Amino acid sequence: MAEQVKEKVDLNRVTHSVRAAQAVLQYGVGAMVDFPDQTLITAAPEYWNDTVKIYDDRFAKALGVDYFAVPADISYARFPEWYFCPKCRKFQPIALWISEYKKKVKAKTLESDEHMVKHMQCLDCHQDLVVARIVTVCEHGHINDFPWVKWVHKQSKKPICGYPSLKFKTGASGTEGLEGLSISCSCGASTTLKGAFDKDRFEKLDKETDASDFRCEGGHPHKHTKERCTCYPRTVQRGSSSVYFPVVYSSLVIPPYADKLNARIEKSKAFADCITVIEDEDPDDRIDTIKKRLPKWVEKIALEIGAAKSDIERVLSRKWLDEGNVEIDVTSVKYRAEEYEALSGEVSAPSGVIGDFSREGMPRDDYKLPYIKSVSLIDKVRVVNALIGFSRINPVMSKNDAGFVHIKETDTRWYPAYEVRGEGIFIEFEQSDIDEWILNNPSVMERAKRISDNYAVSFMGQNHPRSITPKFVMLHTLSHLLIKQLSFECGYSIASLSERIYCAEETDGKQMTGIFIYTASGDSEGTLGGLVRQGRPDAFPRIFRKAVVNAQTCSNDPVCILSHGQGRESLNLAACHACALLPETCCEERNGFLDRGLIVGMYEDKGIGFYNELL
């Protein structure tokens, strides 16, 4: 377990800009970003200059914060810190390059570019500096520069000299691999990077000399603290996919939180003043302060927006005083059930005036599709995606997992997020038909069990035990097939569509059997209605049938359809990139738990396909 140390890491903040979604996904807090001039790491939210607040009361309470924020300006720290000159091959930390820079440049240049941001060059050679290609990461989420000085001296079996001056050279042909990458010191020590990527290399080096020189340094360059860490890190390439796994939660804004009055209140200046007071208050005194000041706040907001005081008080009380859903798991059945009820029409906004959520229930008989209980067209929906943390080396599924790194300090009352306004189609299936299908086809359970067994022995399965049911695999696979077909029909790119699978039993607290396909990209006014249009009775049955019929064949068949396990950790059966996989941003399950066989059947047994009668 990592122990926190009070020592602080210097944070060289340099501001760049990326898209809001990138700041929450692949370039979120703790991720390295390759800009044209240098490589930086996204700094912690405490260092962000300007943000635009996003409100989703239900989501915020579940995560224990007051609000979310989309970045207007993001701060970055310089990382990796080691740079070399491609001409003279001098190799040293950026702090030494800056020190030389300050001594050699004119005062006017120094005044406009004190930290060598605009002129990342070796002043002797006038060549742009090149950042180090490799870093070290550990299972506790730390990331550090490769221990260049220790490596060259330890490999050369020499003590570290007083003033190490390194040079980094590459082989003449560029084909020698790691053996062609050499590091030398002015003291005569010299070595290559051969063996640097071996998993236990650092531990072996320490055992040879009975030392602990290569243990993880506990670096969090995205913020101002170091941690004491006892494990040995691994060497990885800077751009490796294992360097950064963001943990992103998403939530639908549903009634009553989607009420138009909510938005009017949240946009008012008086409400912003209230938030400022609450943020400055001691956490233990917040509730008392809110209760004491609520009548005055209600009066000010009512005066500004012209709404009834009773309605404003109801909204503010729900925001700040209602204890429902406080810090619950947003992936839990209880949390998802509220969305399911809104999508299926079981609940509606009390005021009847919808702001961010609009649903139209469609007559089931108009679709003439088997096993479907209802179809709902969601003309307006707002989805909030929040970055809560990250991991390195291996992905995690929960903030309680070992290796999870919180992106913010405890007293920071918000998470970075972005919102999407769009549209969607919700399809609810008859549970009794699914039960009958499973009961009459033992092979269905066998195929689901094969996936479940593969998951149980996977890294994720060992940390998060979970039973993968035939119902879930069928719903998930059908969702992917529909997204592919809808993309073809309505013109949205596949990456702009996303899914939410609602699958649970009565024993879990709420029986859910549905899928929600929605647009995952759109501007502040939403989208143009193309997806909802394809969900109407004159179009959707044809699209649905095409999706099922097209699933019969795959360009990788018969290898794909006969597979006993493929994809990430063998979590798919008859599903590959040619037939059922989607871009990772579309899928809730990282493209796992898919099987066309449960939709269309197998060569030797068509009957196990839930929709084989459509073929």
N, C-alpha and C positions, 0 to 999 in steps of 0.2 A: 504493500500500500504506500502510495506516495505521501511523504510528509512535507508540509509547506514550510518554506524558509523565508525569512523576512528580507533577505537580500533582493534588491530590485534590478531588473534588466533595463538598460537604457533603451528608450523607444524613440527612434528617429522617425518622426511622422512626416510622411509625404503624401499629399492627397491626389488621387486620381479618380476617375469616374468609370463605372460600369453600369449595365442595366440593373434595375431593381431586382429582377428575378435572379440574375447571376449573383448578386450580393447575398442572396439567401440560399442558393443552391450550390453550384460548383465553385464559386468564388466567395463563399461565406467566410465568417470569422474563423481564422486559423488556417485558411487555405492560401497557397502560393499562387500568385497571378503573374504570368509572363507578359509584361508590357514591352513595347518595342525597344525602350531604352534600358530597362532593368527588370529584375524580378523582385516583387514585393510580397509581403504577407498581410492579409487583411487584419487590421487591428480590432481590438475588442470594442463593443458598442459604447463603452464609456469614453472613448476617444473620438467618436463621431461628432461632427460639428452641428449639422442641421438635419432634422428628421421631420417627416410628416406623419402625424399620429393616425393610427388605424384602430377602430374600436370593434370588438366583438365580445360582448360581455360574457357570454357562455364559455367561449374559448379562453378568455383571459382568466376567469375564475378557475377553470380546470388546470391551468398552468401556473396559477399563483402570481399573476402580474396584474397591473392596472390597465395596460393597453399594449398595442404593438406599434411599430414605427417602420416606415419605409425610408431608406436613406436618401438624403438630398446630397450630402457630401460624406464620403467615407475616408477614414484615415488608414494609411498603410505604414507598416514598418519594413525596413530593409532586411530582407532575409532571402537567401543565404547571405552571410556577411563577407564571404571570401570571394575576391575577384582577381583575375590575372590579366596581364597585358599580352595580347597575342603576338607581339613582336619581341620584346625583351624577355618575356615569360615570367616577369616578376609576379609573385603570388602572395597576397597578404590580405588581412581583413580591411573592410571599407574604412574603419576608423583611421588606419595608417595612411590609406590613400587620401583621405580628407585632410589629415595632418600635413602631408606633403603639398597638397593642393593649396592650403591656406598660406604656406610659406612661399609659394612660387607665383601665385597669380597677383594681378594688380588689385589695389584696394577697391577700385570701382567694380571690378568683376566679383570680388568677394562680397561687396555690399549687396549686390543683386542676386547672388547665388552662394550663400554662406555654406551650405551643406553639400555642394557639388552635385546638385540635382540635374542641372542643364548641361554640365560638362563632365560626363562620366568617362574621363580619358586619362591615360598615362601621359603626363605632361612632358616627359622626356621623349616619348615616341609618337605622341599625338595620335594614338590609336584608342578606339573605344574599348573600355574594359569588358571582360567576359566573366559572367558569374559562374561559380563552381557548379558542376553538373550533378554532384551527389550530396546527400544529407543523411543524417541518421534519425531514425524514429524508434519509439518503444511502445510496448503494449499499453502503457498508461497514458498515451496520448501526447507524449513529449516529442519535440522535434528540435534538433540541434545541428550545427555545422559538423561536417565530418572532422574528426580530430586529426587534422593534417600534421601539426607539429609533433604530436605524440606518435602518430603512425610512422612518419619517416625516421624518427630516432629509434623507436622500439624495434622496427623491422631491421634497422641497421645495427641493432644491439649497441647503441651509443646513448649516453645520457643527454638529456635535453640541454642545449647550449644556452648561454645567457641571453643572446640576442638572435634568435633564429630568423634567418632571411631565406625564404623559400622561392624556388622556381618550379613551374609546372610545365612539362613538355609532353608533346604527343609524338608518336612514331612517324617516320617519314612517309610511310605508305598509308597509314591510317587503317590498316587491316589487322593489326596485331592484337586487338582487343584490349583487355585490362593491362596486359603485360607491356603494351605500347604507351601507357600513360605513366609517366615517371615524375616523382617529386624529389627534389634535392635541396639540401640546406647548405648555407655558406660554411658550416663547420665540417663539411665532408660527408655527412649522412645522406644516403640516397636509397631509394626503393621505387617499386612500381605499385600499382593498385591491384596486383594479382592477389586474390583471396579476400579482397575487401568486402565482397558481397556474400562470403560464406556465412551461414547463419550463426555459427558459434565462434567466429574468428576472434572477436574481441575478448570473449571469456578465455579462450585458449592462450592468447597473448598475456593476459593477466596471470594465469596459472603458471606460465613459464617463469615469471619473475616474482611470484607470490605478492602481487600488487592489485590495486583496484583502479588503475589509471583510465580504463576504458568503460567504466560503468556510465550509465546514462546521466547526463548533466541536468536533467529535469527542466529543460528549457521550454518556456511558453513565449516565444518572441512576439506573439500577437498582443500580449499584455505585459504588465510591469512586474510580474513575480516569477521567481524560480522555485522549483520544488526539489527536495532531496529524493532521489530515486535509486533503488538498489538493483534494478534489473539491467541487463545488458541490451543495448540498442541493436538495431539492424541497419545495414547500409542499403539505401534505395536510391534510384534515380529521382531527380527533382520532380519530374513529370509523371512518376509512377502513380497508377490508380490507387495503390494502397496507402498513399501518403495522407489522404483526406477522405473521410466518409461523413458527410453531413447528416445530422438527425433532424429531419424536417417533419413537423406535424401540420396537418391541414384540417380545416373545419368549415362546414357550411353555415352561413348566417341564416338562421331560420326564425319563423315567428315564435315568440313575440319580439325577438331581438331585431328582426328585419323591418319592423314598423317604420313608416316614414317619419314619425315623430322622433324616433331615436336619432335619425340622421340630422334632423333640424336642431335638436338639442346639442348634439356633438359638434356641430359646425359653429355654434354660437360663441361669441367672445366671453360671455359670462361663464359658460361651461369650462372654457380653457382656464379662466381664473380659478375656478373650483379645483381643477386638476392640479394646478400649481400649488395651492394650499395643501391639498392632500399629499402631494409628493414630498413637501417639506416637513410634514408632520411625522412625529415618531410613530413607528408601526403599532406600538401598544396603545397609543392615544387616538388612532385614526377614527375608530368607530364612534367614540365619544364626541370628537370634533365634528364629524359628519352629522350626527344626530342634533348637535347643538346649532349648527349653522344651516341645516337643511332648509328651514322655512325662508330664511333670507335669500339663499341661493335660488330656491324655487321662484321667489318673487322677481329676482333680477332676470332670470332666464325667461320667465313669462312675459316680462315687459319688453324684452328684446325680440322674441320670436312671435309673440302674439298668440300663444296657446293657453289652454286652460290650466290653472295651477294644479288641479287635482291630477290631470294626466301627466304633467311634468313630475309631480311628486311620486307618482306610481313608477315612472321610468327610472328616476334617480334612486329610489328605494331599492328597486330590483338590481340596479347596478352595484350599489355600495353596501346595502344592508342585508340582502337576501343571501342566505348561507347555502343555497342549493348548488351542487356541482363544484364545491370548493376543492381544488387540487385533486381531482379524480383523473384516472387514466383516460386520455382522449381516444385511445384505441379500444376501450372497454365496450361491452355490449350496452351498458346503461347509456353511455354517451352517444353511441351510434343509433340507439333506438329512438332518441329524440329526433334525429335527422330522418330516420325511416318513417316515423309518424307524420312528419311534415311533408315529405315527398309523396306519401300515399294518401294524404288528405285527411288524416285522423285529427290533426290540429290545425288551427288557423290563427292569424293575428287577431287579438281581441278588438282592435279598433276597426278592423275591416279595411284599413287603408294600407296597402302594401308598398314598401319602399324598395327593398332589395330582394324580395322573394315573391314570385308570381307563379301559381300553379293552375293548370287546366286539366281536370280529369276527363278522360276520354271513354266513350262507351266501349266496353270490352267486345261486344258482339260485332262491332264494325271491323275488327281486325281479322277475325276468322283464323287465328293462330292457336294451335293446341297448347294446353298447359299454362296459358297466360291468365293470370287473375285480373290484372289491371295495367293500363298504360297511362302515365301522367306526363304531360308536356310542361316543362318548367321554363316558362318564357323569360324569367329573370332569376338569377342566382348570383350570390357573391360568395367567393371562396377565399379564405384567409390562409396563407401558408407561412408558417413561422419556423425560423431556425432556432433550436434550443441548445444545440451542442454538436459535438463531432467526436469521431474516434480515428485512430490511425492503425494500420496493419490489418485489422479486421473490423467489419461493420458491426454495429450494435443496434438493438431494436428498442432499447429503453434507457432512460436516464439513470436507472438503477443498476445497469450493467457495469461490470469492471471495464475500465478503459474509456468510459464516457467522460468527456470534458465539457463542463458547463461553459458557455460562451460569455457569461456575464457574472458580475459579482452579486452576492446575495442581496444587497440593498438596492440594486438596480431593478426598477419595477416595470421593465418592458423588455420585449424580445424583438429582434429585427424580423420584419415580415414584409410580404407584398400581397396585394389582393387582386383578384381577377373577377370581373363581372362578365357573366356569360349566360348561357342557356343550356338546357339538357333534356334528356329523355330518361324517365324512370320506368322500369319494367318490373312488375311483381308477378311471381309465379305461384302456381297452386302447390302448396306443400303436400297435399294428399297424393298428387300425381307423382311427385318426386319420391315419396315414401314407397309407393307401389312399384315404381321402376327399380329401386334398390332391392326391394324384397323379392322381385321376380327374376333378378339377374345377379346371381352370386359373383359373376366375373366383374361386375361393377365394383363391388366391395374389394375384390382382390387387387384391382388396378389402383384404387385409392390407397389401399394398404401398402402397396409397393412404394408409392410416393411418400407416404407417411413414414415408412421404415427408413427410406433414404434421408428424409429430413431429420429423423431421430439421431442418426449418426453424424450429421453435419455439424459444423461449428455453431450455426445458429440454433439448431435443434437441441444441442447440449446445454445451451444457455437459456433457451426458451422452449421447453417441452410443449408440444401442441399436437392435437389429433387432426389430421387432414381428412376431411370427409368427402364422399363422392359428390354430395350436394355442392360443396364449395368448389371443387375442381371443375364440375360442370358449369356452374355459374361464372367462374373466372374465365374459363376457356371461351364460353359463349360471348362474354363481354369483349374479349380480344377480337374474336371473329367479327362481331358487329362493328367495332371501332374501325377495323380495316375496311369493311364494306361501306360504312357511313362516310369515311374519308373519301372513298372513290366516288360516292354518289353526290355528296353535298359540297365538295370542293375544299373543305378544310384539310390541311396537312395532318397526317397521323399524329405528329408531335403536338398539335394544338388541341387534341382531344385527350381526355383523361377518364378514369373510372373510379367508382367507389362500390365495393362489393358489400352487400348487407346479407350476412349469413350467420344465423344463430338458431338455437333450439329453445323450446320452452324452458328446459332445465337451466339454460344460461340466463334466464330472466326475461327474455323476449324472443319469440319466434320471428325470424326475419328471413325472407327468401326473395331477394331482389338485386338488381344492378342499376346503377346510375351512371350514364355516360354524359359528359358535359364538356363544354369548351374550356380549355385550360389557358386560353390566351384571349385577351380582349382589352379595349380601352375603357375609360371611365364611363362611357355610355353603353357598354356591353357589346354585343355582337349583332349581326344583321338578321338573325332569325333563320339562317339556312338549316341549322341542325333541327330545330323544332319543326320546321316545314317538312323535313324528311320523316318526322315521327308521326305524321298524320295518317289516318286510315287509308288514304289513296296511294301512299308511298311506302310506309313502313313494312307492311306484310311482304311486299316484293323484295325489299332490302333484306329482311330477316331470312326469307327463304334462300336468297342468293348466298348469304353468308354461310348458311348451313350446307348448301349444295357445293359451294366452292371448297369447303373444308374436307370434302371426300378425297381430294388429291393434293399432293405436295410434290414439288420438283425433286425432293430428296427421298420420296417413297421408292422402294419399300423399306429402306433403312429407317426412315422417320417413324412410320406407322408401327413398325415392329420393335421399336426401341424399348428397352427395359429400364432406361434411365439416361437422360441427356441434359445438356445445359448446366447451369450453375449447381454444382454438387449433386447432379443427377436428379434434380427436383421436377423434371418434366418427363413425360413418356412420349406420346406422339405429338410433339410440338417443337418446332425449330424456327429459325429466322425466316425460312421460306414460306411458312404457313401460319404461325400463330403468335410469334413473339413481336413485341412492340418496342418503340423507344422507351428507355427506362423511366423517363419522366411521365409516361402515360400510365404506368403500371404500379399498383399499390404493393405488389409482392416481388419486385425486382425480377420480373419475368420468370417466376417459379410457379409450381402447382398447376400445370397446364397439361391437357390430354385431349386431343381431337377424338380419340377412341370413345370417350364418354358422350360425345355429341353425335357422331355419325356411325359408330360401330367399327368393328375390325373385319378384315378379309374373311376370317372363318366364322365370325359371329356378329352380323349386322345388328342383331337385336339388342346388344348392350348400349347402343347409341340412343340417348334420350330423345333425339329428334330424327331417328332413322326413318320414321313414317313420312317425312317431308322429302325423302330422296326418291 
